[in-house]
């Protein structure tokens, strides 16, 4: 296990180096001009003289290779630079937005656990039964509804008409309910079907038959053999999507004016804020690397036959 973690952590170095190169080139290839966006944000007339001054202030008048190595040098010192728009540390802005996104992702994860596991178990208990057909229909609807439309619908019903829940200003638990439900609805059908199919597959496994032959109770067989092994594909799938949750749900956060990473990156792209965009992509890469590593570790814990 220690050797596995050491190898994965060492692999992060070349991966992140490649990410920095690709990120730098992609950001510079974006349509639009950072100097123009900078002047417009400052409400300064966009003239040739002002553009040259802005380019010099932002360091964009230097050759690309020099800009890259200056940025890379700052990264090695754990400094992601200063935001063009906000004039504050990129690290501080990302940390602040990430703290909100973590709360939102945690709440969405809670809904997933509360709905997916019971619904998946009940659907597998009687394949083709009422509950199984009901989860199939609701799953189809949940997967088909666009998140932005569902978000506006929930706002209209629970915030505007019923006045039960607030829409924005993420200051408390009640502010997380509507956006987290909007996110979770898109994932619940998929994870429910994954768990249901996995349970049905494991029920027929030889080790379950041998466990029954040894006289082990059905409850223990289900909990220690069937359900435990059925969670592996669920954890693997969730590990691939957890990075997306933690990187910020762009559409949902903008619908609910939620101050997370998704909303921050939209504003950064609109303002051609190179340091903020680059910092966000680096954070996104790290999130995906470590969430997948975590998913692999949990799968190995659930099934000791998996050798990392």
ZATI-315313 format. One record per residue: residue number from 1; residue in one letter; x, y, z of N, C-alpha, C, O in turn. Coordinates in steps of 0.05 Angstrom, whole numbers. Layout:
ZATI-315313
   num   residuo     n.c1     n.c2     n.c3    ca.c1    ca.c2    ca.c3     c.c1     c.c2     c.c3     o.c1     o.c2     o.c3
   NUM         A        X        Y        Z        X        Y        Z        X        Y        Z        X        Y        Z
...
end
This chain:
ZATI-315313
   num   residuo     n.c1     n.c2     n.c3    ca.c1    ca.c2    ca.c3     c.c1     c.c2     c.c3     o.c1     o.c2     o.c3
     1         X       17      -24        0        0        0        0       17       25        0       12       44      -14
     2         X       39       25       17       56       48       18       70       53       -9       74       76      -17
     3         X       78       31      -21       92       33      -47       73       44      -68       81       60      -85
     4         X       47       36      -67       27       46      -85       24       77      -83       24       91     -103
     5         X       21       86      -58       18      115      -53       42      130      -62       40      152      -73
     6         X       66      119      -56       91      133      -64       92      136      -94      100      157     -104
     7         X       85      115     -109       85      116     -139       65      136     -149       71      152     -167
     8         X       41      136     -138       20      154     -147       28      183     -141       23      201     -158
     9         X       40      188     -118       47      216     -111       70      225     -129       71      248     -138
    10         X       89      207     -136      111      214     -154      100      220     -182      111      237     -196
    11         X       79      206     -190       67      210     -216       54      237     -219       51      248     -241
    12         X       47      248     -196       33      275     -196       52      296     -208       43      314     -221
    13         X       78      293     -203       97      314     -211       97      317     -242       93      339     -252
    14         X      103      296     -258      102      299     -287       74      306     -298       72      322     -317
    15         X       53      295     -285       26      302     -294       20      331     -291       10      344     -309
    16         X       27      342     -267       22      370     -262       39      389     -280       30      410     -287
    17         X       64      380     -286       80      395     -304       67      397     -332       66      419     -344
    18         X       57      375     -342       43      375     -368       18      392     -366       11      406     -385
    19         X        4      391     -343      -20      408     -340      -13      437     -341      -28      453     -353
    20         X        9      445     -329       17      473     -330       22      483     -358       14      505     -366
    21         X       36      466     -374       42      473     -402       16      476     -418       12      496     -432
    22         X       -1      456     -416      -26      456     -432      -44      479     -423      -56      493     -439
    23         X      -45      483     -397      -62      505     -386      -53      532     -396      -69      548     -405
    24         X      -27      537     -395      -15      562     -403      -22      568     -433      -29      590     -440
    25         X      -18      547     -449      -22      551     -478      -52      554     -485      -59      571     -502
    26         X      -69      539     -471      -98      541     -477     -109      568     -469     -124      581     -484
    27         X     -100      578     -445     -110      604     -436     -101      626     -455     -116      644     -460
    28         X      -76      624     -464      -66      645     -483      -80      643     -510      -80      663     -525
    29         X      -91      620     -516     -105      617     -542     -134      625     -541     -148      625     -561
    30         X     -143      632     -517     -171      641     -514     -177      666     -531     -160      684     -533
    31         X     -201      666     -543     -208      691     -558     -211      714     -539     -218      711     -516
    32         X     -205      738     -549     -207      761     -532     -179      769     -522     -159      755     -526
    33         X     -178      791     -508     -152      802     -499     -154      809     -470     -173      824     -462
    34         X     -135      799     -454     -135      804     -425     -131      834     -419     -144      844     -400
    35         X     -115      847     -435     -109      876     -430     -134      892     -435     -140      911     -419
    36         X     -149      886     -456     -174      900     -461     -195      896     -439     -207      914     -430
    37         X     -197      870     -431     -216      863     -409     -208      878     -383     -225      887     -368
    38         X     -182      880     -379     -171      893     -355     -179      923     -355     -188      934     -334
    39         X     -176      936     -378     -182      964     -380     -212      969     -377     -221      988     -364
    40         X     -228      951     -389     -257      954     -388     -267      950     -359     -285      964     -350
    41         X     -255      931     -344     -262      927     -316     -255      952     -299     -269      958     -280
    42         X     -234      965     -307     -225      990     -293     -240     1015     -303     -236     1037     -292
    43         X     -256     1011     -324     -270     1033     -337     -251     1054     -348     -255     1078     -345
    44         X     -230     1044     -360     -209     1061     -372     -213     1059     -402     -217     1038     -413
    45         X     -212     1082     -417     -215     1081     -446     -195     1062     -459     -171     1062     -452
    46         X     -204     1046     -478     -187     1027     -491     -173     1041     -515     -183     1041     -537
    47         X     -150     1052     -509     -134     1065     -529     -108     1050     -532     -101     1033     -516
    48         X      -93     1056     -554      -68     1042     -559      -48     1046     -536      -35     1028     -527
    49         X      -47     1071     -526      -29     1077     -504      -36     1062     -479      -19     1051     -465
    50         X      -63     1062     -473      -72     1048     -449      -68     1018     -451      -62     1004     -431
    51         X      -72     1007     -475      -68      978     -479      -38      971     -475      -33      950     -462
    52         X      -20      987     -485        8      982     -480       15      982     -451       31      966     -441
    53         X        4     1002     -437        9     1004     -408       -3      980     -393       10      970     -374
    54         X      -27      972     -401      -39      948     -388      -23      923     -393      -19      907     -375
    55         X      -13      920     -418        3      897     -425       28      896     -408       36      874     -399
    56         X       40      919     -403       65      920     -387       58      914     -358       73      900     -344
    57         X       36      925     -348       28      921     -320       23      891     -315       30      881     -294
    58         X        9      878     -334        2      850     -330       25      831     -338       22      807     -334
    59         X       46      841     -349       68      824     -358       63      810     -384       77      790     -389
    60         X       44      819     -399       37      805     -424       53      814     -448       50      804     -470
    61         X       71      834     -444       88      844     -465      113      827     -468      128      830     -488
    62         X      118      809     -449      141      791     -450      136      768     -469      113      762     -475
    63         X      157      755     -480      153      731     -496      139      709     -481      141      708     -456
    64         X      124      692     -495      108      671     -482      125      653     -464      116      646     -442
    65         X      148      645     -474      164      626     -458      173      639     -431      174      626     -411
    66         X      179      665     -432      187      679     -408      163      682     -389      166      678     -364
    67         X      139      688     -400      115      689     -383      110      662     -369      103      661     -345
    68         X      114      640     -384      109      614     -373      128      608     -350      120      598     -329
    69         X      154      612     -354      174      605     -334      171      623     -309      177      615     -286
    70         X      163      648     -313      158      665     -290      135      654     -273      136      653     -249
    71         X      113      646     -287       90      635     -274       97      609     -260       88      604     -238
    72         X      113      591     -274      121      566     -263      138      570     -238      135      555     -218
    73         X      155      590     -238      171      596     -215      154      604     -191      160      596     -168
    74         X      133      619     -196      115      627     -174      100      603     -163       96      601     -139
    75         X       92      584     -182       78      560     -173       95      544     -154       85      533     -134
    76         X      121      541     -161      139      525     -144      142      538     -117      150      524      -98
    77         X      136      563     -115      136      577      -89      108      578      -76      103      592      -57
    78         X       90      561      -88       62      560      -79       48      586      -81       32      594      -64
    79         X       55      601     -101       42      627     -107       29      626     -134       43      625     -154
    80         X        3      628     -135      -11      626     -161      -15      653     -173      -29      656     -194
    81         X       -4      674     -162       -5      701     -174      -28      717     -162      -41      710     -143
    82         X      -32      740     -176      -53      759     -167      -74      762     -189      -68      764     -212
    83         X      -99      761     -180     -121      763     -199     -121      790     -213     -118      811     -200
    84         X     -125      791     -239     -127      816     -254     -152      832     -245     -151      856     -242
    85         X     -174      818     -242     -200      831     -236     -201      840     -207     -209      862     -201
    86         X     -195      821     -189     -200      826     -160     -176      839     -146     -179      849     -123
    87         X     -153      838     -158     -128      850     -146     -122      837     -119     -110      849     -101
    88         X     -129      811     -117     -123      796      -92     -109      770     -100     -107      764     -124
    89         X      -99      756      -80      -85      731      -85     -104      710      -97     -126      706      -88
    90         X      -94      697     -119     -110      676     -132     -114      653     -112     -136      641     -111
    91         X      -94      646      -97      -96      625      -77     -118      630      -57     -134      613      -51
    92         X     -119      655      -48     -139      663      -28     -167      661      -40     -186      652      -27
    93         X     -170      671      -65     -197      671      -78     -206      642      -83     -230      636      -78
    94         X     -188      625      -92     -195      597      -97     -202      582      -71     -221      566      -70
    95         X     -187      588      -50     -192      575      -24     -220      583      -13     -234      567       -3
    96         X     -226      609      -16     -252      619       -7     -275      606      -22     -295      597      -10
    97         X     -273      605      -49     -294      594      -65     -295      563      -61     -317      552      -61
    98         X     -272      551      -57     -272      522      -54     -286      513      -28     -299      492      -27
    99         X     -283      530       -7     -297      524       18     -327      523       15     -340      506       27
   100         X     -338      540       -2     -367      540       -8     -374      516      -25     -395      503      -20
   101         X     -357      510      -45     -363      487      -62     -362      461      -47     -378      443      -53
   102         X     -344      458      -28     -342      434      -12     -367      429        4     -377      407        6
   103         X     -379      451       15     -404      449       30     -426      439       11     -443      422       18
   104         X     -427      451      -13     -448      444      -32     -445      414      -41     -464      400      -43
   105         X     -420      406      -47     -414      379      -55     -421      359      -33     -431      337      -38
   106         X     -414      367       -8     -420      349       15     -450      345       19     -459      323       25
   107         X     -465      367       15     -494      365       17     -506      347       -5     -524      331       -1
   108         X     -495      351      -30     -504      334      -52     -498      305      -47     -513      287      -54
   109         X     -474      300      -36     -466      272      -29     -485      260       -8     -491      236      -10
   110         X     -494      276       10     -512      266       31     -539      257       18     -549      236       25
   111         X     -549      273       -1     -573      265      -16     -569      239      -31     -586      222      -32
   112         X     -545      236      -43     -539      212      -59     -540      187      -41     -551      167      -48
   113         X     -527      190      -17     -526      167        1     -554      160       11     -562      137       12
   114         X     -570      181       18     -596      177       30     -616      164       10     -634      149       18
   115         X     -612      170      -16     -631      160      -36     -621      136      -52     -635      117      -57
   116         X     -595      137      -61     -585      117      -79     -584       89      -66     -593       69      -78
   117         X     -573       88      -42     -569       62      -29     -596       48      -23     -599       25      -31
   118         X     -615       61       -9     -641       48       -5     -656       41      -31     -667       19      -33
   119         X     -655       60      -50     -670       55      -75     -657       32      -91     -671       16     -103
   120         X     -630       31      -91     -616       10     -105     -622      -17      -93     -626      -37     -107
   121         X     -622      -19      -66     -627      -44      -52     -656      -53      -56     -661      -77      -62
   122         X     -675      -34      -54     -703      -42      -58     -709      -50      -86     -725      -68      -91
   123         X     -696      -37     -106     -700      -44     -134     -689      -72     -140     -701      -87     -155
   124         X     -666      -79     -127     -654     -105     -131     -669     -127     -116     -668     -151     -124
   125         X     -684     -120      -95     -698     -140      -79     -719     -154      -96     -723     -178      -94
   126         X     -733     -139     -113     -754     -150     -130     -751     -139     -158     -765     -120     -165
   127         X     -733     -150     -175     -729     -140     -202     -755     -142     -218     -768     -162     -219
   128         X     -762     -120     -231     -786     -118     -246     -811     -112     -230     -833     -110     -241
   129         X     -807     -108     -204     -829     -102     -186     -837      -72     -188     -827      -57     -204
   130         X     -855      -65     -171     -866      -37     -171     -844      -17     -166     -841        3     -180
   131         X     -828      -22     -144     -807       -3     -137     -785       -2     -159     -775       20     -165
   132         X     -779      -25     -170     -759      -25     -192     -768       -9     -216     -752        6     -228
   133         X     -793      -12     -223     -804        3     -246     -806       32     -240     -802       49     -257
   134         X     -813       38     -215     -816       66     -206     -788       80     -207     -786      103     -217
   135         X     -768       67     -197     -741       79     -198     -731       82     -227     -715      100     -233
   136         X     -739       64     -244     -731       66     -272     -744       90     -285     -731      105     -300
   137         X     -770       95     -280     -784      118     -291     -772      144     -280     -766      163     -295
   138         X     -770      145     -253     -759      170     -241     -730      174     -249     -721      197     -252
   139         X     -716      152     -253     -688      155     -262     -686      167     -290     -669      183     -295
   140         X     -705      158     -307     -705      169     -334     -711      198     -334     -699      214     -348
   141         X     -731      206     -317     -738      234     -315     -716      251     -303     -709      272     -313
   142         X     -703      240     -282     -682      255     -269     -658      259     -287     -645      280     -286
   143         X     -652      239     -303     -629      242     -322     -635      260     -345     -617      272     -357
   144         X     -661      263     -352     -669      279     -375     -672      308     -369     -669      325     -387
   145         X     -677      315     -344     -683      343     -337     -657      359     -337     -638      352     -322
   146         X     -655      381     -352     -631      397     -351     -628      411     -323     -648      419     -312
   147         X     -604      412     -313     -600      422     -286     -608      452     -283     -619      460     -262
   148         X     -604      468     -304     -611      496     -302     -641      499     -301     -652      517     -287
   149         X     -656      482     -316     -685      484     -316     -696      475     -289     -714      487     -278
   150         X     -685      453     -278     -693      443     -252     -687      464     -230     -703      468     -212
   151         X     -664      477     -233     -657      497     -213     -677      520     -213     -686      529     -192
   152         X     -684      530     -237     -704      552     -238     -731      543     -228     -746      559     -216
   153         X     -738      518     -234     -764      507     -225     -765      506     -194     -786      513     -182
   154         X     -744      496     -182     -743      495     -153     -744      523     -140     -757      527     -119
   155         X     -730      541     -153     -731      569     -143     -759      580     -144     -769      593     -126
   156         X     -772      575     -167     -799      585     -171     -819      574     -150     -836      588     -140
   157         X     -816      548     -145     -835      535     -126     -829      541      -97     -846      551      -82
   158         X     -804      535      -89     -797      535      -60     -788      563      -50     -790      569      -26
   159         X     -777      579      -68     -767      605      -59     -787      628      -64     -791      645      -47
   160         X     -799      628      -89     -816      651      -96     -845      646      -87     -857      664      -75
   161         X     -856      623      -94     -884      618      -88     -889      610      -59     -904      623      -45
   162         X     -875      589      -50     -879      580      -22     -863      595       -1     -869      594       22
   163         X     -842      608      -11     -824      624        7     -814      607       31     -812      617       53
   164         X     -806      583       24     -796      565       45     -766      565       48     -754      562       69
   165         X     -752      569       25     -723      568       25     -711      592       11     -723      603       -8
   166         X     -688      601       20     -674      624        7     -661      614      -19     -657      590      -23
   167         X     -654      633      -36     -642      627      -62     -612      630      -61     -597      612      -70
   168         X     -602      652      -51     -573      658      -52     -563      665      -25     -575      659       -5
   169         X     -539      678      -24     -525      685        0     -521      660       18     -536      655       37
   170         X     -500      644       10     -495      618       23     -484      622       51     -460      619       56
   171         X     -502      627       70     -494      632       97     -502      610      117     -492      609      139
   172         X     -520      593      109     -529      572      127     -538      547      113     -536      545       88
   173         X     -547      527      128     -555      501      118     -577      503       98     -577      490       77
   174         X     -597      520      104     -620      523       86     -613      533       59     -628      528       39
   175         X     -591      548       56     -582      558       30     -571      537       12     -570      540      -12
   176         X     -563      514       24     -551      492        9     -572      473       -3     -565      457      -21
   177         X     -596      474        8     -615      453        1     -622      453      -29     -620      432      -42
   178         X     -632      476      -39     -640      476      -67     -618      470      -87     -621      454     -105
   179         X     -594      483      -85     -573      477     -104     -563      448     -102     -556      436     -122
   180         X     -561      438      -77     -551      411      -74     -571      390      -85     -563      370      -97
   181         X     -597      395      -81     -617      377      -93     -615      378     -123     -617      357     -136
   182         X     -612      402     -134     -610      405     -163     -587      388     -174     -589      375     -195
   183         X     -564      389     -161     -541      373     -169     -546      343     -166     -540      328     -184
   184         X     -557      336     -142     -560      307     -136     -580      293     -155     -576      270     -161
   185         X     -601      307     -164     -621      295     -181     -609      284     -207     -618      264     -217
   186         X     -588      297     -216     -575      287     -241     -558      262     -236     -553      247     -255
   187         X     -549      257     -212     -533      234     -205     -548      210     -194     -541      187     -198
   188         X     -569      216     -179     -584      194     -164     -593      172     -183     -589      148     -176
   189         X     -606      177     -206     -615      155     -223     -592      137     -232     -594      112     -232
   190         X     -569      148     -240     -547      132     -249     -536      114     -228     -531       91     -232
   191         X     -531      126     -204     -519      111     -182     -539       89     -172     -530       68     -163
   192         X     -564       96     -172     -584       76     -164     -584       51     -182     -584       29     -172
   193         X     -583       56     -208     -583       33     -227     -556       18     -225     -556       -7     -228
   194         X     -534       32     -220     -508       18     -218     -509        0     -194     -501      -23     -196
   195         X     -519        9     -171     -520       -7     -147     -539      -30     -150     -533      -53     -143
   196         X     -562      -25     -162     -583      -46     -167     -571      -68     -184     -574      -92     -177
   197         X     -559      -61     -207     -547      -82     -225     -524      -97     -212     -521     -121     -216
   198         X     -508      -83     -196     -486      -95     -183     -495     -115     -162     -483     -137     -159
   199         X     -516     -109     -147     -527     -127     -127     -538     -152     -140     -532     -175     -131
   200         X     -553     -149     -162     -564     -172     -177     -541     -190     -188     -544     -214     -189
   201         X     -520     -178     -196     -497     -193     -206     -483     -209     -184     -476     -232     -187
   202         X     -480     -196     -160     -466     -208     -138     -482     -230     -124     -471     -248     -113
   203         X     -509     -228     -126     -526     -248     -114     -520     -276     -125     -523     -296     -112
   204         X     -513     -276     -151     -508     -302     -165     -479     -311     -163     -472     -332     -174
   205         X     -462     -297     -148     -434     -304     -146     -430     -329     -130     -445     -335     -112
   206         X     -409     -344     -137     -403     -370     -122     -399     -366      -92     -408     -383      -76
   207         X     -386     -344      -84     -381     -340      -55     -407     -337      -39     -407     -343      -16
   208         X     -428     -326      -52     -454     -324      -39     -466     -351      -35     -478     -357      -14
   209         X     -464     -368      -55     -475     -395      -53     -460     -411      -32     -473     -426      -16
   210         X     -434     -408      -31     -418     -422      -11     -425     -412       17     -426     -428       37
   211         X     -430     -386       20     -437     -375       46     -463     -386       56     -467     -392       80
   212         X     -483     -389       37     -508     -401       45     -505     -430       53     -518     -440       72
   213         X     -487     -444       39     -482     -472       45     -470     -476       72     -474     -496       85
   214         X     -455     -456       82     -443     -457      108     -462     -450      130     -456     -451      154
   215         X     -486     -441      122     -507     -435      142     -506     -407      153     -518     -401      174
   216         X     -492     -389      139     -491     -361      148     -518     -348      143     -531     -354      123
   217         X     -526     -331      161     -553     -318      158     -554     -300      134     -534     -289      125
   218         X     -578     -297      123     -582     -281       99     -574     -252      104     -563     -239       86
   219         X     -580     -242      127     -573     -214      134     -543     -210      133     -534     -190      122
   220         X     -528     -228      145     -499     -225      145     -488     -229      117     -469     -215      109
   221         X     -499     -248      102     -489     -252       74     -493     -226       58     -476     -218       43
   222         X     -517     -214       61     -523     -190       46     -504     -167       53     -493     -153       36
   223         X     -500     -162       80     -484     -140       89     -454     -143       84     -441     -125       74
   224         X     -444     -167       89     -415     -171       88     -405     -181       61     -381     -178       54
   225         X     -422     -193       45     -414     -204       19     -426     -189       -4     -412     -178      -21
   226         X     -453     -188       -5     -466     -177      -29     -464     -147      -30     -453     -136      -50
   227         X     -473     -133       -9     -473     -104       -9     -445      -92      -10     -440      -73      -25
   228         X     -427     -104        5     -399      -93        6     -386      -95      -21     -373      -75      -29
   229         X     -389     -117      -35     -377     -120      -62     -392     -104      -83     -381      -96     -103
   230         X     -418     -100      -78     -434      -85      -97     -427      -55      -97     -433      -41     -116
   231         X     -415      -46      -75     -408      -18      -72     -384      -10      -89     -380       14      -94
   232         X     -369      -30      -98     -344      -24     -113     -349       -8     -139     -336       13     -142
   233         X     -366      -17     -157     -371       -1     -181     -383       26     -175     -379       46     -189
   234         X     -399       28     -153     -411       53     -144     -389       73     -136     -389       96     -144
   235         X     -370       63     -120     -348       80     -110     -330       88     -134     -322      111     -135
   236         X     -325       70     -152     -309       76     -176     -321       98     -192     -308      117     -201
   237         X     -348       95     -197     -362      115     -213     -363      142     -199     -359      163     -211
   238         X     -367      141     -172     -369      166     -157     -342      179     -156     -340      204     -157
   239         X     -320      164     -155     -293      175     -154     -288      191     -179     -273      211     -178
   240         X     -299      183     -202     -295      197     -227     -312      223     -228     -304      242     -241
   241         X     -334      224     -213     -352      247     -213     -347      266     -190     -356      289     -190
   242         X     -333      256     -169     -329      273     -145     -312      297     -152     -316      319     -142
   243         X     -292      293     -171     -276      316     -179     -293      338     -192     -288      361     -188
   244         X     -313      329     -207     -331      349     -219     -348      364     -199     -352      388     -202
   245         X     -356      350     -178     -371      363     -156     -354      383     -141     -363      405     -135
   246         X     -329      375     -136     -311      392     -120     -299      415     -137     -289      434     -126
   247         X     -300      412     -163     -290      434     -180     -311      456     -184     -305      476     -196
   248         X     -335      450     -175     -356      470     -177     -375      464     -200     -367      460     -223
   249         X     -401      464     -194     -421      460     -214     -428      487     -226     -443      503     -215
   250         X     -417      492     -250     -418      518     -262     -447      528     -266     -453      550     -258
   251         X     -464      511     -277     -491      520     -283     -507      524     -258     -520      545     -255
   252         X     -506      505     -239     -522      507     -215     -513      530     -198     -530      545     -187
   253         X     -487      534     -195     -477      556     -178     -485      583     -190     -490      602     -175
   254         X     -486      586     -216     -495      611     -228     -525      615     -226     -534      638     -223
   255         X     -540      593     -228     -569      596     -225     -576      606     -197     -594      622     -194
   256         X     -562      595     -176     -569      602     -149     -551      624     -137     -551      629     -113
   257         X     -535      637     -154     -516      657     -145     -499      648     -122     -494      662     -103
   258         X     -490      623     -124     -475      610     -103     -445      617     -107     -434      613     -128
   259         X     -432      628      -86     -404      638      -89     -383      616      -89     -363      618      -74
   260         X     -386      595     -105     -367      573     -106     -348      575     -130     -346      596     -143
   261         X     -334      554     -135     -314      553     -156     -326      557     -184     -315      570     -201
   262         X     -350      545     -188     -363      546     -214     -369      575     -222     -364      583     -244
   263         X     -380      590     -203     -387      618     -209     -362      635     -212     -361      652     -229
   264         X     -342      629     -196     -316      644     -197     -303      641     -224     -292      660     -235
   265         X     -303      616     -235     -289      612     -260     -304      624     -284     -291      633     -303
   266         X     -330      626     -282     -346      639     -303     -338      669     -304     -334      680     -326
   267         X     -337      681     -281     -329      709     -280     -301      714     -289     -295      733     -302
   268         X     -283      695     -282     -255      697     -290     -252      695     -321     -236      710     -333
   269         X     -267      677     -333     -266      673     -362     -277      698     -376     -266      708     -396
   270         X     -299      709     -365     -310      733     -377     -291      757     -375     -291      774     -393
   271         X     -275      758     -354     -256      780     -351     -228      774     -361     -210      790     -357
   272         X     -225      750     -374     -199      742     -384     -177      744     -362     -155      754     -367
   273         X     -185      735     -339     -167      736     -316     -148      711     -317     -154      691     -305
   274         X     -126      714     -331     -108      691     -336      -99      677     -310     -101      653     -308
   275         X      -88      692     -290      -79      678     -266     -101      662     -252      -96      640     -242
   276         X     -125      673     -251     -147      659     -237     -156      634     -253     -161      613     -241
   277         X     -157      636     -279     -164      613     -296     -143      591     -293     -150      568     -290
   278         X     -118      599     -295      -96      580     -293      -96      566     -266      -92      542     -264
   279         X     -100      582     -245     -101      570     -218     -124      551     -214     -121      530     -201
   280         X     -147      557     -226     -170      540     -224     -165      513     -238     -171      492     -227
   281         X     -152      514     -261     -147      489     -276     -127      472     -261     -130      447     -260
   282         X     -107      484     -249      -87      469     -233     -101      456     -209      -96      432     -202
   283         X     -119      471     -196     -134      460     -173     -152      437     -182     -154      417     -168
   284         X     -164      440     -205     -182      420     -217     -166      394     -222     -176      372     -216
   285         X     -142      397     -233     -125      373     -238     -118      358     -213     -119      334     -212
   286         X     -111      373     -192     -103      361     -166     -127      347     -154     -125      325     -143
   287         X     -151      359     -156     -175      347     -145     -181      320     -159     -186      301     -145
   288         X     -180      320     -185     -185      295     -200     -165      273     -193     -172      250     -191
   289         X     -140      280     -191     -119      261     -185     -123      248     -157     -123      224     -155
   290         X     -128      265     -137     -131      254     -110     -158      241     -105     -159      223      -88
   291         X     -179      250     -118     -205      236     -114     -205      209     -126     -216      190     -115
   292         X     -191      206     -149     -189      179     -162     -171      161     -145     -176      137     -143
   293         X     -150      172     -133     -133      157     -115     -149      147      -91     -145      125      -82
   294         X     -166      165      -80     -182      158      -57     -202      136      -64     -206      117      -49
   295         X     -214      138      -88     -233      117      -97     -219       90     -100     -231       70      -92
   296         X     -195       90     -111     -180       64     -114     -174       52      -86     -176       28      -83
   297         X     -167       69      -67     -161       60      -40     -186       48      -27     -184       27      -14
   298         X     -209       61      -30     -234       51      -17     -242       24      -30     -251        6      -16
   299         X     -239       22      -57     -245       -3      -70     -227      -26      -60     -237      -48      -57
   300         X     -202      -20      -56     -183      -40      -46     -191      -49      -17     -187      -72      -10
   301         X     -201      -30       -2     -210      -36       26     -235      -54       25     -238      -72       41
   302         X     -254      -47        7     -278      -63        5     -273      -91       -6     -287     -110        3
   303         X     -254      -94      -24     -248     -120      -35     -218     -125      -34     -203     -114      -50
   304         X     -209     -141      -14     -180     -146      -11     -167     -160      -35     -142     -160      -37
   305         X     -183     -171      -53     -172     -184      -77     -160     -163      -96     -144     -170     -113
   306         X     -168     -138      -93     -157     -117     -110     -130     -109     -100     -127     -100      -77
   307         X     -110     -112     -117      -83     -105     -109      -76      -78     -122      -76      -76     -147
   308         X      -70      -59     -106      -64      -32     -116      -36      -32     -129      -27      -11     -139
end
